[in-house]
Amino acid sequence: MAANEPPAELGRDIVYCRFPISDDDTNDDMIVSASIECLRLLLERDCRTLVACSAGMSRSPVIAAAALSILLGDRLSDTLLRITANAPRDVSPAFFSAVQRVHATLMVATKKKAEP
């Protein structure tokens, strides 16, 4: 989840999804949306998943919270507080605001898919 980090070198048996995200409001909404949706699908299918960024205190918890809140139908801010309750955090307000905007769009789309 970190645009400022080099790609990880992992073994062949690991699925690796890299989303070059900056910890501010300059990200393309499509990249943010793709990262949330990718994680949501992995979680929905019970895939063991690691979400990482540079320090793990802003981008990764915010994206993880966005994916989980869509899955659970909870508010993004409540989910973020729940998953960071016992961990160091330093969430960028600009990044969180940008993710909130994308998250709202994804929540609407998810609800429309669920309607008969």
Buried (B, 14 or more C-beta within 10 A) or exposed (E): BBBEEEEEEEEEEEEEEEBBBBBEBEBEEEBBBBBBBBBBEBBEEEEEBEBEBBEBBBBBBBBBBBBBBBBEEBEBEEBBEBBBEEEEBEBBEBBBEBBEEBBEEBBEEBEEEEEE
